[in-house]
C-alpha cells in the first residue's frame, strides 16, 4: 500500500506555503538593508490584503 501512496505523491505537484515562499524571498537578500526592504514589502503586502477584507458590517 505504501508503494501506491508514494506513486500518487510523486504525481501530484508540490505546493509551497506562503511562509516558505516568504522565507525563500528573504533568504535571497544580499545585505541587511536589502533584508529590511524585503521585510517591509512583505509587511505592506499583508496590510494591503487585510485592508480589502470586510470585518462584520464595517467597510474599509
C-alpha positions in Angstrom: 0.0 0.0 0.0 2.8 2.4 0.8 4.2 2.0 -2.8 0.8 3.2 -4.2 0.9 6.2 -1.9 4.5 7.1 -3.0 3.4 6.9 -6.7 0.4 9.1 -6.0 2.5 11.7 -4.1 5.1 11.7 -6.9 2.4 12.5 -9.5 0.8 15.4 -7.5 2.6 18.7 -7.8 4.0 20.1 -4.6 2.7 23.4 -3.4 4.8 25.7 -1.3 3.1 27.5 1.6 3.1 31.3 1.8 5.6 31.1 4.7 8.0 29.0 2.6 7.7 31.5 -0.3 8.4 34.4 2.0 11.3 32.7 3.7 12.9 32.0 0.3 12.4 35.6 -0.7 14.0 36.9 2.5 16.9 34.4 2.1 17.8 36.0 -1.2 18.7 39.3 0.4 22.2 40.5 -0.3 22.7 42.6 2.9 20.9 43.8 5.9 19.3 46.8 4.2 18.1 44.6 1.4 16.6 42.2 4.0 14.9 45.1 5.8 13.5 46.3 2.5 12.1 42.8 1.7 10.6 42.6 5.1 8.8 45.9 4.6 7.5 44.7 1.3 6.1 41.5 2.9 4.5 43.5 5.7 3.0 46.1 3.4 1.5 43.4 1.1 0.0 41.7 4.2 -1.5 45.1 5.3 -3.0 45.7 1.8 -4.5 42.3 1.7 -6.1 42.8 5.2 -7.4 46.2 4.3 -9.5 44.7 1.5 -11.3 42.3 3.8 -14.6 43.2 5.3 -15.0 42.7 9.0 -18.6 42.3 10.1 -20.5 45.4 8.9 -17.6 47.7 8.7 -16.4 48.7 5.3 -12.8 49.9 4.6 
